[in-house]
């Protein structure tokens, strides 16, 4: 897997980077999905204002062990969200059930961190059920 690293590496690539706070400066975001192959902590650090915005109801984030490549523990990523009043949940799409967790979801890579549980539960109730393998869920 290629990583963005400094120029001393033969296959490195330099790309411009913007923080979430810059990208979301003029818009209200209610849900954020973060999957950046180990850079999750850095994305959250660039999201300080966005994470404090009460319109942000939930963050779905992939927390696996790819962040160890950068010397970051899974708990560091989780704690940033918890300190911003989000609670970790796992979601079962078959029964559309949310289950509160004590920490990030250690059974799967994605954890949904929810600040406004009523909002999220209402969205689940209101959303259309999807059809998978001739079943409605």
C-alpha positions as CSV (number, residue, x, y, z in Angstrom):
1,X,0.0,0.0,0.0
2,X,1.4,3.4,-0.9
3,X,1.5,6.1,1.7
4,X,2.1,9.8,1.3
5,X,5.5,10.4,2.8
6,X,8.3,12.9,2.6
7,X,10.4,13.4,-0.6
8,X,13.3,11.3,0.6
9,X,11.3,8.2,-0.4
10,X,11.5,7.2,-4.1
11,X,7.7,6.9,-4.7
12,X,6.5,9.7,-2.6
13,X,3.8,12.1,-3.8
14,X,3.2,15.6,-2.6
15,X,-0.4,16.7,-2.7
16,X,-2.2,19.8,-1.4
17,X,-4.2,19.2,1.8
18,X,-7.1,21.1,3.3
19,X,-8.6,20.7,6.7
20,X,-12.2,19.7,7.2
21,X,-12.8,23.0,8.9
22,X,-11.7,24.8,5.7
23,X,-13.8,22.6,3.5
24,X,-16.9,22.9,5.7
25,X,-16.5,26.5,6.6
26,X,-19.6,27.7,4.7
27,X,-21.8,24.6,4.9
28,X,-23.6,22.7,7.7
29,X,-22.8,19.0,7.9
30,X,-24.9,16.6,9.8
31,X,-23.0,13.4,9.1
32,X,-19.3,12.9,8.4
33,X,-17.7,9.7,7.1
34,X,-13.9,9.4,7.6
35,X,-11.9,6.6,6.1
36,X,-8.3,7.8,5.4
37,X,-6.1,4.8,6.0
38,X,-4.5,5.7,9.3
39,X,-4.8,9.5,9.0
40,X,-8.0,9.7,11.1
41,X,-6.4,11.5,14.0
42,X,-5.0,14.1,11.7
43,X,-8.4,14.6,10.0
44,X,-10.0,15.1,13.4
45,X,-7.4,17.5,14.5
46,X,-8.2,19.6,11.4
47,X,-11.9,19.4,12.3
48,X,-12.0,21.2,15.6
49,X,-14.6,23.8,14.7
50,X,-16.6,21.2,12.7
51,X,-16.7,18.8,15.6
52,X,-18.0,21.6,17.9
53,X,-20.8,22.5,15.5
54,X,-24.1,21.3,17.0
55,X,-25.4,20.6,13.5
56,X,-23.0,17.7,13.3
57,X,-25.0,14.8,14.6
58,X,-22.8,11.8,13.9
59,X,-19.4,10.7,12.6
60,X,-18.8,7.4,11.0
61,X,-15.1,6.6,11.2
62,X,-12.9,3.6,10.3
63,X,-10.7,2.8,13.3
64,X,-8.4,-0.1,12.5
65,X,-4.8,-0.6,13.1
66,X,-3.5,1.3,10.1
67,X,-2.9,4.4,12.3
68,X,-0.1,2.5,14.1
69,X,1.9,3.1,10.9
70,X,2.0,6.7,12.2
71,X,2.5,5.9,15.9
72,X,-1.2,6.5,16.8
73,X,-3.3,4.2,18.9
74,X,-7.0,3.5,18.2
75,X,-7.9,5.0,21.5
76,X,-6.4,8.4,20.6
77,X,-8.8,8.6,17.7
78,X,-11.8,7.5,19.7
79,X,-11.0,10.0,22.6
80,X,-11.1,13.0,20.3
81,X,-14.7,12.2,19.4
82,X,-15.7,11.4,23.0
83,X,-14.2,14.6,24.2
84,X,-16.5,16.4,21.7
85,X,-19.6,14.8,23.2
86,X,-20.0,11.9,20.7
87,X,-20.8,8.4,22.0
88,X,-19.6,5.3,20.2
89,X,-22.2,2.9,18.7
90,X,-22.2,-0.1,16.5
91,X,-24.9,-0.4,13.9
92,X,-26.6,-3.6,12.7
93,X,-28.1,-2.8,9.3
94,X,-30.2,-6.0,9.2
95,X,-32.4,-5.0,12.2
96,X,-31.5,-1.3,12.0
97,X,-30.3,-1.4,15.6
98,X,-27.8,0.9,17.3
99,X,-26.0,-0.4,20.3
100,X,-24.0,1.9,22.5
101,X,-20.4,0.9,23.1
102,X,-17.9,1.8,25.8
103,X,-15.2,2.4,23.2
104,X,-14.8,2.2,19.5
105,X,-16.2,-0.9,17.7
106,X,-13.6,-3.6,18.2
107,X,-15.6,-6.2,16.2
108,X,-15.7,-4.2,13.0
109,X,-13.6,-1.4,11.6
110,X,-16.4,1.3,11.4
111,X,-17.8,2.9,14.5
112,X,-20.6,5.5,14.4
113,X,-20.0,8.2,17.0
114,X,-23.3,9.9,17.8
115,X,-24.0,13.3,19.4
116,X,-27.7,13.4,18.8
117,X,-29.2,9.9,19.2
118,X,-32.8,11.1,18.6
119,X,-31.9,12.6,15.3
120,X,-30.1,9.5,14.1
121,X,-32.8,7.1,15.3
122,X,-35.5,9.3,13.5
123,X,-33.4,9.2,10.3
124,X,-33.3,5.4,10.5
125,X,-37.1,5.2,11.0
126,X,-37.8,7.7,8.2
127,X,-35.3,6.2,5.7
128,X,-36.4,3.8,3.0
129,X,-35.5,0.2,3.6
130,X,-33.1,-1.2,1.1
131,X,-33.4,-4.5,-0.7
132,X,-30.5,-7.0,-0.5
133,X,-30.7,-10.5,-1.9
134,X,-34.5,-10.4,-2.2
135,X,-34.8,-9.3,1.4
136,X,-36.0,-6.0,2.7
137,X,-33.9,-4.6,5.6
